[in-house]
């Protein structure tokens, strides 16, 4: 079955970095554009970064552009999010999902990111 397993979250101070990973399985990963989403309690889930199926194109939300980098490994079926210069407002649970999401009820455990002095 389709699965997403996010990892790499943690508690860091402002200005520090984290690298999130998301291992996907159960579908042809290399043919799907992928996105990282951030969920903050009390707010709607927001898309923060997108990468094309081949990994040749990326897009970012304005508040993370220049600080976050999305990448992927289509052999390992994994998408990454390198997060630099972290700010308290980056705090949240991060999830990965395909852009063309055929499994809307399937979510991974998420990666908790907490940025606090």
TIDRENGU-738396 format. One record per atom (N, C-alpha, C): residue in one letter; atom name; y, x negated, z. Coordinates in Angstrom, 1 decimal, decimal comma. Each point is the difference from the previous one (the first is absolute). Layout:
BEGIN
A  CA  Y  X  Z .
...
This chain:
BEGIN
X  N  -1,2  -0,8  0,0 .
X  CA  1,2  0,8  0,0 .
X  C  1,2  -0,9  0,0 .
X  N  1,2  0,6  -0,3 .
X  CA  1,2  -0,7  -0,1 .
X  C  0,5  -0,4  1,5 .
X  N  0,4  -1,2  0,1 .
X  CA  0,5  -0,5  1,3 .
X  C  1,1  -0,9  -0,1 .
X  N  0,9  0,0  0,9 .
X  CA  1,1  -0,9  0,1 .
X  C  0,0  -0,6  1,5 .
X  N  0,1  -1,3  0,1 .
X  CA  0,0  -0,6  1,3 .
X  C  1,1  -1,0  0,1 .
X  N  1,1  0,4  0,7 .
X  CA  1,1  -0,8  0,2 .
X  C  -0,2  -1,0  1,2 .
X  N  0,6  -1,2  -0,1 .
X  CA  0,0  -0,9  1,1 .
X  C  1,2  -0,9  0,0 .
X  N  0,2  -0,8  1,1 .
X  CA  1,0  -1,0  0,0 .
X  C  1,2  0,4  0,7 .
X  N  0,1  1,2  0,6 .
X  CA  1,1  0,4  0,8 .
X  C  0,1  -0,8  1,3 .
X  N  1,1  0,3  0,7 .
X  CA  0,2  -0,7  1,3 .
X  C  1,4  0,2  0,6 .
X  N  0,2  -0,6  1,1 .
X  CA  1,3  0,0  0,7 .
X  C  0,7  -1,3  -0,3 .
X  N  1,2  0,1  -0,6 .
X  CA  0,8  -1,2  -0,3 .
X  C  1,4  0,2  0,4 .
X  N  0,7  -1,1  0,0 .
X  CA  1,5  0,0  0,3 .
X  C  0,8  0,2  -1,3 .
X  N  1,2  0,5  0,1 .
X  CA  0,8  0,0  -1,2 .
X  C  0,1  -1,4  -0,7 .
X  N  -0,1  0,0  -1,3 .
X  CA  0,1  -1,2  -0,8 .
X  C  -1,3  -0,6  -0,3 .
X  N  -1,1  0,4  0,7 .
X  CA  -1,3  -0,5  -0,2 .
X  C  -0,7  0,7  -1,2 .
X  N  -1,2  -0,5  -0,3 .
X  CA  -0,7  0,5  -1,2 .
X  C  -1,4  0,5  0,4 .
X  N  -0,5  0,9  -0,9 .
X  CA  -1,4  0,5  0,1 .
X  C  -0,5  0,1  -1,4 .
X  N  -1,3  -0,1  -0,2 .
X  CA  -0,6  0,2  -1,3 .
X  C  -1,1  1,1  0,2 .
X  N  0,2  1,1  -0,6 .
X  CA  -1,0  1,1  0,1 .
X  C  -1,0  -0,1  -1,2 .
X  N  -1,2  0,5  0,3 .
X  CA  -1,0  0,1  -1,0 .
X  C  -0,6  1,4  0,0 .
X  N  -0,4  0,4  -1,2 .
X  CA  -0,7  1,3  -0,1 .
X  C  -1,2  -0,2  -0,9 .
X  N  -1,1  0,2  0,5 .
X  CA  -1,3  -0,1  -0,8 .
X  C  -0,4  1,4  -0,4 .
X  N  -0,1  0,2  -1,4 .
X  CA  -0,3  1,3  -0,5 .
X  C  -1,4  -0,1  -0,6 .
X  N  -0,7  1,2  0,0 .
X  CA  -1,3  0,0  -0,6 .
X  C  -0,3  1,5  -0,4 .
X  N  -1,0  0,1  -0,9 .
X  CA  -0,5  1,3  -0,4 .
X  C  0,6  0,5  -1,3 .
X  N  0,9  -0,8  -0,6 .
X  CA  0,6  0,4  -1,2 .
X  C  0,4  -1,2  -0,8 .
X  N  0,4  0,1  -1,3 .
X  CA  0,2  -1,1  -0,8 .
X  C  1,4  -0,5  0,3 .
X  N  0,1  -0,8  1,0 .
X  CA  1,3  -0,5  0,5 .
X  C  0,9  -0,6  -1,0 .
X  N  -0,5  -0,8  -0,9 .
X  CA  0,8  -0,7  -1,0 .
X  C  0,7  0,9  -1,0 .
X  N  -0,3  1,2  0,0 .
X  CA  0,6  1,0  -1,0 .
X  C  1,1  0,8  0,7 .
X  N  0,2  -0,2  1,3 .
X  CA  1,0  0,8  0,7 .
X  C  1,2  -0,8  0,5 .
X  N  1,2  0,5  -0,3 .
X  CA  1,2  -0,5  0,7 .
X  C  -0,2  0,4  1,5 .
X  N  0,5  -0,9  0,8 .
X  CA  -0,2  0,2  1,5 .
X  C  1,4  0,0  0,7 .
X  N  0,1  0,6  1,1 .
X  CA  1,2  0,1  0,8 .
X  C  -0,3  -0,2  1,5 .
X  N  1,0  -0,6  0,6 .
X  CA  0,0  0,0  1,5 .
X  C  1,0  1,0  0,5 .
X  N  -0,4  0,8  1,0 .
X  CA  0,8  1,0  0,6 .
X  C  0,2  -0,3  1,5 .
X  N  1,2  0,4  0,5 .
X  CA  0,3  -0,2  1,4 .
X  C  0,2  1,4  0,7 .
X  N  -0,7  0,2  1,1 .
X  CA  0,1  1,2  0,8 .
X  C  0,7  -0,3  1,3 .
X  N  1,1  0,6  0,3 .
X  CA  0,6  -0,1  1,3 .
X  C  0,0  1,4  0,7 .
X  N  -0,4  0,0  1,3 .
X  CA  -0,1  1,3  0,7 .
X  C  1,3  0,8  -0,2 .
X  N  -0,1  1,3  -0,4 .
X  CA  1,2  0,8  -0,1 .
X  C  0,6  0,0  -1,4 .
X  N  -0,5  -0,9  -0,8 .
X  CA  0,6  -0,1  -1,4 .
X  C  -1,1  0,2  -1,0 .
X  N  0,4  0,3  -1,2 .
X  CA  -0,9  0,1  -1,1 .
X  C  -0,5  -1,4  -0,4 .
X  N  -1,3  0,0  -0,5 .
X  CA  -0,5  -1,2  -0,5 .
X  C  0,8  -0,5  -1,2 .
X  N  0,3  -1,3  -0,1 .
X  CA  0,8  -0,5  -1,1 .
X  C  -0,7  -1,1  -0,7 .
X  N  0,2  0,0  -1,3 .
X  CA  -0,6  -1,1  -0,8 .
X  C  0,9  -1,2  0,0 .
X  N  -0,5  -1,2  0,3 .
X  CA  0,8  -1,2  0,1 .
X  C  -0,2  -1,0  -1,1 .
X  N  -1,2  0,0  -0,6 .
X  CA  -0,2  -0,9  -1,1 .
X  C  -1,1  0,5  -0,9 .
X  N  0,1  -0,3  -1,3 .
X  CA  -1,0  0,4  -1,0 .
X  C  -0,3  -1,2  -0,9 .
X  N  -1,3  -0,1  -0,4 .
X  CA  -0,4  -1,0  -0,9 .
X  C  -0,8  0,6  -1,1 .
X  N  0,2  -0,5  -1,2 .
X  CA  -0,8  0,6  -1,2 .
X  C  -1,4  -0,5  0,1 .
X  N  -0,9  0,7  -0,8 .
X  CA  -1,4  -0,3  0,0 .
X  C  -0,3  -1,4  -0,2 .
X  N  0,7  -0,6  -1,0 .
X  CA  -0,3  -1,4  -0,3 .
X  C  0,7  -1,0  0,9 .
X  N  0,9  0,5  0,8 .
X  CA  0,8  -0,8  0,9 .
X  C  1,2  -0,7  -0,6 .
X  N  0,4  0,5  -1,2 .
X  CA  1,1  -0,6  -0,7 .
X  C  1,3  0,6  0,2 .
X  N  0,0  1,2  0,7 .
X  CA  1,3  0,7  0,3 .
X  C  0,0  0,4  1,5 .
X  N  1,2  -0,1  0,6 .
X  CA  0,1  0,4  1,4 .
X  C  1,4  0,7  0,2 .
X  N  0,0  1,0  0,9 .
X  CA  1,2  0,7  0,4 .
X  C  0,1  0,1  1,5 .
X  N  1,2  0,0  0,5 .
X  CA  0,2  0,1  1,4 .
X  C  1,0  1,0  0,4 .
X  N  -0,1  0,5  1,2 .
X  CA  1,0  0,8  0,6 .
X  C  1,2  -0,9  0,3 .
X  N  1,2  0,6  -0,1 .
X  CA  1,2  -0,8  0,2 .
X  C  0,1  -0,8  1,3 .
X  N  -0,5  0,6  1,0 .
X  CA  0,1  -0,6  1,3 .
X  C  -1,0  -1,2  0,3 .
X  N  -0,9  -0,2  -0,9 .
X  CA  -1,0  -1,1  0,1 .
X  C  0,1  -1,0  -1,1 .
X  N  0,8  0,4  -1,0 .
X  CA  0,1  -0,9  -1,2 .
X  C  0,6  -1,4  0,4 .
X  N  -0,7  -1,0  -0,5 .
X  CA  0,5  -1,4  0,4 .
X  C  -0,7  -0,5  1,2 .
X  N  -0,7  0,8  0,8 .
X  CA  -0,6  -0,4  1,2 .
X  C  -1,5  0,2  -0,1 .
X  N  -0,5  1,0  -0,7 .
X  CA  -1,4  0,3  -0,1 .
X  C  -0,5  -0,4  -1,4 .
X  N  -1,2  -0,4  -0,1 .
X  CA  -0,7  -0,3  -1,3 .
X  C  -1,4  0,6  0,0 .
X  N  -0,2  0,9  -1,0 .
X  CA  -1,3  0,6  -0,2 .
X  C  -0,8  -0,8  -1,0 .
X  N  -1,3  -0,2  0,2 .
X  CA  -0,8  -0,7  -0,9 .
X  C  -1,4  0,6  0,1 .
X  N  -0,9  -0,4  -0,9 .
X  CA  -1,4  0,5  0,0 .
X  C  -0,9  -1,0  -0,6 .
X  N  -1,3  0,2  0,4 .
X  CA  -1,1  -0,8  -0,6 .
X  C  -1,0  1,0  -0,5 .
X  N  -0,1  0,2  -1,3 .
X  CA  -0,9  1,0  -0,5 .
X  C  -1,5  -0,5  0,0 .
X  N  -0,3  -1,2  0,3 .
X  CA  -1,4  -0,4  0,2 .
X  C  -0,4  0,4  1,4 .
X  N  0,9  -0,2  1,0 .
X  CA  -0,3  0,4  1,4 .
X  C  0,3  1,4  0,3 .
X  N  0,6  0,8  -1,0 .
X  CA  0,3  1,4  0,3 .
X  C  1,0  0,1  1,2 .
X  N  1,0  -0,8  0,0 .
X  CA  0,8  -0,1  1,2 .
X  C  1,5  -0,1  -0,4 .
X  N  0,8  0,8  0,7 .
X  CA  1,5  -0,1  -0,3 .
X  C  0,6  -0,5  1,3 .
X  N  1,1  -0,8  -0,2 .
X  CA  0,6  -0,7  1,2 .
X  C  1,5  0,4  0,0 .
X  N  0,6  -0,1  1,2 .
X  CA  1,4  0,1  0,2 .
X  C  0,5  -1,1  0,9 .
X  N  0,7  -0,9  -0,6 .
X  CA  0,6  -1,1  0,8 .
X  C  1,4  0,5  0,5 .
X  N  0,2  0,0  1,3 .
X  CA  1,2  0,5  0,6 .
X  C  0,7  -1,1  0,7 .
X  N  1,2  -0,4  -0,5 .
X  CA  0,8  -1,0  0,5 .
X  C  1,3  0,6  0,6 .
X  N  0,6  -0,8  0,9 .
X  CA  1,3  0,4  0,6 .
X  C  -0,1  1,4  0,5 .
X  N  -1,0  0,2  0,8 .
X  CA  -0,3  1,4  0,5 .
X  C  1,1  0,4  0,9 .
X  N  0,3  1,3  0,0 .
X  CA  1,0  0,7  0,8 .
X  C  -0,6  1,1  0,8 .
X  N  0,6  0,4  1,1 .
X  CA  -0,5  1,1  0,8 .
X  C  -0,2  1,2  -0,8 .
X  N  0,8  0,3  -1,0 .
X  CA  -0,2  1,2  -0,8 .
X  C  -1,2  -0,1  -0,9 .
X  N  -0,7  -1,1  -0,1 .
X  CA  -1,2  -0,1  -0,8 .
X  C  -1,2  0,5  0,8 .
X  N  0,2  0,2  1,3 .
X  CA  -1,1  0,5  0,9 .
X  C  -0,6  1,3  -0,5 .
X  N  -1,3  0,1  0,0 .
X  CA  -0,7  1,2  -0,5 .
X  C  -1,5  -0,4  -0,3 .
X  N  -0,7  1,0  -0,4 .
X  CA  -1,4  -0,2  -0,4 .
X  C  0,0  -0,1  -1,6 .
X  N  -0,6  -1,0  -0,5 .
X  CA  0,0  -0,2  -1,4 .
X  C  -1,4  0,3  -0,6 .
X  N  0,0  0,8  -1,1 .
X  CA  -1,2  0,4  -0,7 .
X  C  0,1  -0,4  -1,5 .
X  N  -1,1  -0,2  -0,6 .
X  CA  0,0  -0,2  -1,4 .
X  C  -0,8  1,2  -0,7 .
X  N  0,5  0,3  -1,2 .
X  CA  -0,6  1,1  -0,8 .
X  C  0,3  -0,2  -1,4 .
X  N  -0,9  0,5  -0,9 .
X  CA  0,3  0,0  -1,4 .
X  C  1,2  0,8  -0,4 .
X  N  0,7  -0,3  -1,0 .
X  CA  1,1  0,8  -0,5 .
X  C  -0,5  1,3  -0,6 .
X  N  -1,1  -0,1  -0,8 .
X  CA  -0,6  1,2  -0,5 .
X  C  -1,1  0,4  1,0 .
X  N  0,4  0,7  1,0 .
X  CA  -0,8  0,2  1,2 .
X  C  -1,0  1,2  -0,2 .
X  N  -1,2  -0,3  -0,3 .
X  CA  -1,0  1,0  -0,2 .
X  C  -0,7  0,4  1,3 .
X  N  0,4  -0,7  1,1 .
X  CA  -0,7  0,2  1,3 .
X  C  1,1  0,3  1,1 .
X  N  0,7  1,0  -0,1 .
X  CA  1,2  0,2  0,9 .
X  C  -0,4  0,1  1,4 .
X  N  -1,3  0,4  0,3 .
X  CA  -0,4  0,2  1,4 .
X  C  -0,6  -1,3  0,6 .
X  N  -0,1  -1,0  -0,8 .
X  CA  -0,6  -1,3  0,4 .
X  C  1,1  -1,0  0,4 .
X  N  0,0  -0,4  1,2 .
X  CA  0,9  -1,0  0,5 .
X  C  -0,7  -1,0  0,8 .
X  N  0,5  -1,2  0,0 .
X  CA  -0,6  -1,1  0,9 .
X  C  0,6  0,1  1,4 .
X  N  -0,4  -0,9  0,8 .
X  CA  0,5  0,0  1,4 .
X  C  1,4  -0,4  0,1 .
X  N  0,5  -0,6  -1,0 .
X  CA  1,4  -0,5  0,0 .
X  C  0,2  -1,3  0,8 .
X  N  1,1  -0,7  -0,2 .
X  CA  0,3  -1,2  0,7 .
X  C  1,3  0,2  0,7 .
X  N  -0,1  -0,1  1,4 .
X  CA  1,2  0,2  0,8 .
X  C  0,8  -1,3  0,0 .
X  N  1,3  0,2  -0,4 .
X  CA  0,9  -1,1  0,0 .
X  C  1,1  0,4  1,0 .
X  N  0,2  -0,9  1,0 .
X  CA  1,1  0,3  1,0 .
X  C  0,9  -1,3  0,0 .
X  N  1,3  0,3  -0,2 .
X  CA  0,9  -1,1  0,0 .
X  C  1,0  0,2  1,1 .
X  N  -0,1  -0,8  1,0 .
X  CA  0,8  0,2  1,2 .
X  C  0,4  -1,3  0,6 .
X  N  1,2  -0,2  0,6 .
X  CA  0,4  -1,2  0,6 .
X  C  -0,8  -0,3  1,2 .
